[in-house]
Amino acid sequence: MSLKIQTILLATGEFNKQLVTTPCEFLYPLVIHRTIDETRAKESGERSRFSKKVAVSHLLTGGQLALCRSYENAYAIAEALQEEEIFLMPSIDLLMTHPDWDRVAAKVRELKRDHFAIT
């Protein structure tokens, strides 16, 4: 696993985004990263190390696509989605109105099921 400390913009709600400095790996336009909750807990001293859980998020919008039990599962999901042109869209509105939205959403659901994603 090659997660390096980086600062990325992540969605923390429907309309909120936050810059988070956390271990991550870029597979543009996606990013594999530690969860915000674990990053905050580690920074505050509530936990001494990260679990194996990692998330796959869309780098341009900060939206989370999957929460995975392991780096290997997250990497498999990100790698399978990396070449989808829909993920080059810079906003949620453009993603949702893209002609490939339904097909890619089904692909994401299938990948999450096949790679045992938590969410």
N, CA and C atoms as a LAMMPS dump frame, in Angstrom:
ITEM: TIMESTEP
0
ITEM: NUMBER OF ATOMS
357
ITEM: BOX BOUNDS ff ff ff
-5.0000000000000000e+02 5.0000000000000000e+02
-5.0000000000000000e+02 5.0000000000000000e+02
-5.0000000000000000e+02 5.0000000000000000e+02
ITEM: ATOMS id mol type element x y z
1 1 1 N 0.848 -1.173 0
2 1 2 C 0 0 0
3 1 3 C 0.891 1.232 0
4 2 1 N 0.517 2.207 -0.811
5 2 2 C 1.371 3.39 -0.943
6 2 3 C 0.597 4.673 -0.664
7 3 1 N -0.075 4.734 0.481
8 3 2 C -0.793 5.955 0.836
9 3 3 C 0.195 6.955 1.415
10 4 1 N 0.168 8.177 0.877
11 4 2 C 1.056 9.243 1.344
12 4 3 C 0.204 10.39 1.859
13 5 1 N 0.71 11.115 2.832
14 5 2 C -0.027 12.241 3.4
15 5 3 C -0.222 13.31 2.324
16 6 1 N -1.491 13.641 2.062
17 6 2 C -1.863 14.649 1.07
18 6 3 C -3.039 15.438 1.616
19 7 1 N -3.263 16.614 1.087
20 7 2 C -4.446 17.396 1.436
21 7 3 C -5.416 17.329 0.263
22 8 1 N -6.649 16.873 0.556
23 8 2 C -7.665 16.721 -0.479
24 8 3 C -8.961 17.368 -0.007
25 9 1 N -9.82 17.698 -0.951
26 9 2 C -11.125 18.281 -0.655
27 9 3 C -12.152 17.163 -0.655
28 10 1 N -12.849 16.972 0.475
29 10 2 C -13.848 15.916 0.593
30 10 3 C -15.198 16.496 0.973
31 11 1 N -16.242 15.905 0.434
32 11 2 C -17.598 16.309 0.786
33 11 3 C -17.911 15.77 2.178
34 12 1 N -18.427 16.639 3.028
35 12 2 C -18.796 16.231 4.383
36 12 3 C -20.303 16.312 4.595
37 13 1 N -21.015 16.587 3.564
38 13 2 C -22.467 16.687 3.593
39 13 3 C -22.937 17.02 2.197
40 14 1 N -24.223 17.222 2.05
41 14 2 C -24.769 17.481 0.725
42 14 3 C -24.185 18.732 0.089
43 15 1 N -23.959 19.766 0.891
44 15 2 C -23.459 21.03 0.345
45 15 3 C -22.139 21.465 0.965
46 16 1 N -21.575 20.675 1.867
47 16 2 C -20.356 21.063 2.577
48 16 3 C -19.159 20.28 2.084
49 17 1 N -18.031 20.975 1.982
50 17 2 C -16.766 20.338 1.633
51 17 3 C -15.718 20.82 2.613
52 18 1 N -14.704 19.988 2.832
53 18 2 C -13.661 20.332 3.783
54 18 3 C -12.322 19.828 3.272
55 19 1 N -11.289 20.651 3.429
56 19 2 C -9.93 20.2 3.133
57 19 3 C -9.475 19.288 4.26
58 20 1 N -8.976 18.123 3.893
59 20 2 C -8.543 17.136 4.878
60 20 3 C -7.144 16.673 4.5
61 21 1 N -6.256 16.66 5.477
62 21 2 C -4.913 16.134 5.264
63 21 3 C -4.889 14.728 5.824
64 22 1 N -4.744 13.748 4.948
65 22 2 C -4.875 12.342 5.332
66 22 3 C -4.051 11.472 4.379
67 23 1 N -3.707 10.259 4.788
68 23 2 C -3.022 9.364 3.861
69 23 3 C -3.926 9.045 2.666
70 24 1 N -3.396 9.181 1.455
71 24 2 C -4.201 8.883 0.271
72 24 3 C -3.318 8.546 -0.922
73 25 1 N -3.965 8.024 -1.955
74 25 2 C -3.307 7.715 -3.227
75 25 3 C -4.231 8.166 -4.344
76 26 1 N -3.675 8.878 -5.299
77 26 2 C -4.463 9.387 -6.422
78 26 3 C -4.482 8.388 -7.569
79 27 1 N -5.661 8.093 -8.073
80 27 2 C -5.868 7.379 -9.326
81 27 3 C -6.809 8.28 -10.107
82 28 1 N -6.268 9.399 -10.566
83 28 2 C -7.066 10.473 -11.139
84 28 3 C -8.071 9.924 -12.147
85 29 1 N -9.303 10.337 -12.02
86 29 2 C -9.929 11.374 -11.205
87 29 3 C -10.502 10.872 -9.876
88 30 1 N -9.963 9.754 -9.37
89 30 2 C -10.408 9.21 -8.088
90 30 3 C -9.263 9.252 -7.092
91 31 1 N -9.611 9.085 -5.824
92 31 2 C -8.599 9.063 -4.776
93 31 3 C -8.995 7.999 -3.749
94 32 1 N -8.01 7.241 -3.288
95 32 2 C -8.201 6.28 -2.199
96 32 3 C -7.637 6.948 -0.958
97 33 1 N -8.412 6.973 0.13
98 33 2 C -7.959 7.708 1.313
99 33 3 C -8.533 7.117 2.598
100 34 1 N -7.894 7.475 3.708
101 34 2 C -8.407 7.118 5.029
102 34 3 C -9.667 7.946 5.284
103 35 1 N -10.535 7.467 6.146
104 35 2 C -11.779 8.185 6.411
105 35 3 C -11.518 9.456 7.217
106 36 1 N -12.409 10.411 7.056
107 36 2 C -12.29 11.674 7.8
108 36 3 C -12.36 11.413 9.3
109 37 1 N -13.293 10.553 9.727
110 37 2 C -13.449 10.272 11.158
111 37 3 C -12.176 9.681 11.765
112 38 1 N -11.568 8.723 11.073
113 38 2 C -10.333 8.128 11.594
114 38 3 C -9.188 9.138 11.584
115 39 1 N -9.126 9.97 10.562
116 39 2 C -8.077 10.989 10.492
117 39 3 C -8.206 11.957 11.666
118 40 1 N -9.427 12.412 11.928
119 40 2 C -9.648 13.334 13.057
120 40 3 C -9.335 12.665 14.388
121 41 1 N -9.75 11.404 14.551
122 41 2 C -9.498 10.685 15.804
123 41 3 C -7.996 10.487 16.029
124 42 1 N -7.277 10.218 14.973
125 42 2 C -5.824 10.047 15.098
126 42 3 C -5.147 11.374 15.447
127 43 1 N -5.615 12.456 14.808
128 43 2 C -5.042 13.779 15.103
129 43 3 C -5.292 14.195 16.539
130 44 1 N -6.456 13.847 17.074
131 44 2 C -6.798 14.249 18.438
132 44 3 C -6.221 13.32 19.502
133 45 1 N -5.623 12.201 19.066
134 45 2 C -5.046 11.259 20.012
135 45 3 C -6.025 10.203 20.493
136 46 1 N -7.257 10.199 19.967
137 46 2 C -8.252 9.198 20.364
138 46 3 C -7.904 7.802 19.857
139 47 1 N -7.136 7.738 18.785
140 47 2 C -6.673 6.448 18.277
141 47 3 C -5.212 6.585 17.899
142 48 1 N -4.477 5.484 18.016
143 48 2 C -3.04 5.549 17.754
144 48 3 C -2.677 5.134 16.335
145 49 1 N -3.579 4.417 15.671
146 49 2 C -3.299 4.008 14.297
147 49 3 C -4.599 3.884 13.514
148 50 1 N -4.467 3.812 12.214
149 50 2 C -5.626 3.665 11.345
150 50 3 C -6.047 2.203 11.276
151 51 1 N -7.329 1.972 11.029
152 51 2 C -7.794 0.62 10.734
153 51 3 C -7.453 0.324 9.276
154 52 1 N -7.899 -0.804 8.763
155 52 2 C -7.655 -1.134 7.362
156 52 3 C -8.669 -0.469 6.439
157 53 1 N -9.703 0.162 6.996
158 53 2 C -10.751 0.796 6.206
159 53 3 C -10.22 1.964 5.388
160 54 1 N -10.607 2.014 4.116
161 54 2 C -10.276 3.14 3.247
162 54 3 C -11.479 3.469 2.377
163 55 1 N -11.504 4.692 1.875
164 55 2 C -12.606 5.143 1.031
165 55 3 C -12.095 5.447 -0.365
166 56 1 N -13.011 5.356 -1.336
167 56 2 C -12.741 5.781 -2.707
168 56 3 C -13.642 6.98 -2.956
169 57 1 N -13.053 8.111 -3.329
170 57 2 C -13.822 9.326 -3.568
171 57 3 C -13.502 9.91 -4.935
172 58 1 N -14.435 10.721 -5.412
173 58 2 C -14.26 11.442 -6.67
174 58 3 C -13.48 12.703 -6.337
175 59 1 N -12.313 12.843 -6.912
176 59 2 C -11.396 13.931 -6.57
177 59 3 C -11.962 15.307 -6.896
178 60 1 N -12.71 15.435 -7.98
179 60 2 C -13.179 16.752 -8.41
180 60 3 C -14.354 17.275 -7.584
181 61 1 N -15.198 16.393 -7.057
182 61 2 C -16.344 16.835 -6.251
183 61 3 C -16.173 16.519 -4.767
184 62 1 N -15.275 15.604 -4.44
185 62 2 C -15.086 15.188 -3.057
186 62 3 C -16.1 14.154 -2.611
187 63 1 N -16.977 13.723 -3.511
188 63 2 C -18.008 12.746 -3.156
189 63 3 C -17.449 11.346 -3.002
190 64 1 N -17.878 10.668 -1.935
191 64 2 C -17.409 9.308 -1.668
192 64 3 C -18.184 8.302 -2.514
193 65 1 N -17.465 7.421 -3.178
194 65 2 C -18.083 6.372 -3.992
195 65 3 C -18.219 5.069 -3.222
196 66 1 N -17.234 4.756 -2.386
197 66 2 C -17.262 3.483 -1.656
198 66 3 C -16.414 3.584 -0.397
199 67 1 N -16.839 2.879 0.622
200 67 2 C -16.049 2.693 1.835
201 67 3 C -15.712 1.214 1.875
202 68 1 N -14.426 0.894 1.903
203 68 2 C -13.977 -0.49 1.733
204 68 3 C -13.266 -1.012 2.969
205 69 1 N -13.302 -2.324 3.108
206 69 2 C -12.663 -2.982 4.246
207 69 3 C -11.144 -3.047 4.108
208 70 1 N -10.631 -2.928 2.881
209 70 2 C -9.184 -3.024 2.686
210 70 3 C -8.739 -2.155 1.511
211 71 1 N -7.454 -1.861 1.498
212 71 2 C -6.856 -1.098 0.402
213 71 3 C -7.01 -1.854 -0.913
214 72 1 N -6.81 -3.161 -0.878
215 72 2 C -6.878 -3.959 -2.1
216 72 3 C -8.264 -3.861 -2.755
217 73 1 N -9.315 -3.924 -1.951
218 73 2 C -10.673 -3.795 -2.49
219 73 3 C -10.913 -2.391 -3.028
220 74 1 N -10.458 -1.389 -2.31
221 74 2 C -10.622 0.001 -2.764
222 74 3 C -9.872 0.235 -4.073
223 75 1 N -8.667 -0.314 -4.151
224 75 2 C -7.862 -0.146 -5.369
225 75 3 C -8.545 -0.809 -6.557
226 76 1 N -9.112 -1.983 -6.356
227 76 2 C -9.796 -2.689 -7.443
228 76 3 C -10.986 -1.88 -7.95
229 77 1 N -11.735 -1.274 -7.033
230 77 2 C -12.881 -0.446 -7.423
231 77 3 C -12.403 0.792 -8.177
232 78 1 N -11.42 1.489 -7.624
233 78 2 C -10.92 2.715 -8.255
234 78 3 C -10.325 2.428 -9.63
235 79 1 N -9.58 1.345 -9.74
236 79 2 C -8.958 1.001 -11.014
237 79 3 C -10.018 0.685 -12.079
238 80 1 N -11.087 0.012 -11.678
239 80 2 C -12.151 -0.346 -12.618
240 80 3 C -12.938 0.877 -13.081
241 81 1 N -12.969 1.92 -12.247
242 81 2 C -13.742 3.131 -12.574
243 81 3 C -12.898 4.254 -13.164
244 82 1 N -11.62 4.154 -13.039
245 82 2 C -10.708 5.24 -13.387
246 82 3 C -10.878 5.747 -14.817
247 83 1 N -11.137 4.906 -15.771
248 83 2 C -11.214 5.307 -17.175
249 83 3 C -12.61 5.769 -17.602
250 84 1 N -13.566 5.769 -16.696
251 84 2 C -14.915 6.22 -17.042
252 84 3 C -14.906 7.731 -17.235
253 85 1 N -15.277 8.173 -18.412
254 85 2 C -15.233 9.604 -18.748
255 85 3 C -16.158 10.451 -17.872
256 86 1 N -17.198 9.858 -17.346
257 86 2 C -18.131 10.607 -16.502
258 86 3 C -17.409 11.247 -15.31
259 87 1 N -16.358 10.606 -14.81
260 87 2 C -15.659 11.119 -13.638
261 87 3 C -14.766 12.321 -13.938
262 88 1 N -14.727 12.752 -15.182
263 88 2 C -14.026 13.991 -15.525
264 88 3 C -14.924 15.211 -15.322
265 89 1 N -16.202 14.973 -15.012
266 89 2 C -17.139 16.072 -14.755
267 89 3 C -16.795 16.717 -13.408
268 90 1 N -16.717 18.064 -13.352
269 90 2 C -16.254 18.74 -12.137
270 90 3 C -17.329 19.026 -11.087
271 91 1 N -18.582 18.663 -11.349
272 91 2 C -19.627 18.955 -10.365
273 91 3 C -20.646 17.821 -10.307
274 92 1 N -21.366 17.763 -9.202
275 92 2 C -22.41 16.748 -9.027
276 92 3 C -23.485 16.909 -10.096
277 93 1 N -23.877 18.149 -10.378
278 93 2 C -24.916 18.391 -11.392
279 93 3 C -24.517 17.823 -12.743
280 94 1 N -23.282 18.046 -13.153
281 94 2 C -22.817 17.524 -14.436
282 94 3 C -22.701 15.997 -14.417
283 95 1 N -22.306 15.445 -13.285
284 95 2 C -22.247 13.986 -13.164
285 95 3 C -23.637 13.379 -13.342
286 96 1 N -24.613 13.949 -12.646
287 96 2 C -25.956 13.379 -12.643
288 96 3 C -26.693 13.563 -13.969
289 97 1 N -26.286 14.512 -14.777
290 97 2 C -26.937 14.719 -16.071
291 97 3 C -26.138 14.112 -17.225
292 98 1 N -25.024 13.48 -16.901
293 98 2 C -24.196 12.841 -17.928
294 98 3 C -24.963 11.648 -18.51
295 99 1 N -24.875 11.418 -19.835
296 99 2 C -25.606 10.309 -20.454
297 99 3 C -25.223 8.919 -19.926
298 100 1 N -24.032 8.791 -19.336
299 100 2 C -23.594 7.49 -18.805
300 100 3 C -23.937 7.288 -17.329
301 101 1 N -24.66 8.223 -16.722
302 101 2 C -24.939 8.173 -15.285
303 101 3 C -25.525 6.832 -14.851
304 102 1 N -26.594 6.387 -15.478
305 102 2 C -27.255 5.148 -15.049
306 102 3 C -26.35 3.929 -15.209
307 103 1 N -25.637 3.86 -16.321
308 103 2 C -24.741 2.724 -16.558
309 103 3 C -23.615 2.683 -15.529
310 104 1 N -23 3.836 -15.267
311 104 2 C -21.872 3.88 -14.333
312 104 3 C -22.353 3.676 -12.894
313 105 1 N -23.524 4.196 -12.555
314 105 2 C -24.067 3.969 -11.21
315 105 3 C -24.283 2.472 -10.973
316 106 1 N -24.777 1.762 -11.977
317 106 2 C -24.963 0.309 -11.866
318 106 3 C -23.604 -0.386 -11.726
319 107 1 N -22.604 0.09 -12.47
320 107 2 C -21.255 -0.474 -12.387
321 107 3 C -20.668 -0.264 -10.994
322 108 1 N -20.875 0.921 -10.417
323 108 2 C -20.379 1.207 -9.061
324 108 3 C -21.039 0.255 -8.06
325 109 1 N -22.352 0.091 -8.151
326 109 2 C -23.062 -0.829 -7.238
327 109 3 C -22.52 -2.254 -7.362
328 110 1 N -22.301 -2.696 -8.595
329 110 2 C -21.783 -4.046 -8.833
330 110 3 C -20.369 -4.201 -8.273
331 111 1 N -19.512 -3.223 -8.5
332 111 2 C -18.151 -3.279 -7.972
333 111 3 C -18.147 -3.284 -6.448
334 112 1 N -18.999 -2.478 -5.851
335 112 2 C -19.078 -2.442 -4.385
336 112 3 C -19.508 -3.803 -3.839
337 113 1 N -20.458 -4.439 -4.51
338 113 2 C -20.911 -5.767 -4.084
339 113 3 C -19.786 -6.796 -4.272
340 114 1 N -19.137 -6.778 -5.434
341 114 2 C -18.09 -7.76 -5.742
342 114 3 C -16.861 -7.623 -4.853
343 115 1 N -16.605 -6.396 -4.373
344 115 2 C -15.4 -6.156 -3.557
345 115 3 C -15.738 -5.869 -2.096
346 116 1 N -16.924 -6.296 -1.686
347 116 2 C -17.319 -6.269 -0.272
348 116 3 C -17.228 -4.897 0.379
349 117 1 N -17.647 -3.868 -0.338
350 117 2 C -17.615 -2.51 0.22
351 117 3 C -18.587 -2.415 1.387
352 118 1 N -18.249 -1.595 2.358
353 118 2 C -19.099 -1.379 3.532
354 118 3 C -20.289 -0.501 3.136
355 119 1 N -20.027 0.544 2.366
356 119 2 C -21.11 1.397 1.852
357 119 3 C -20.846 1.727 0.409
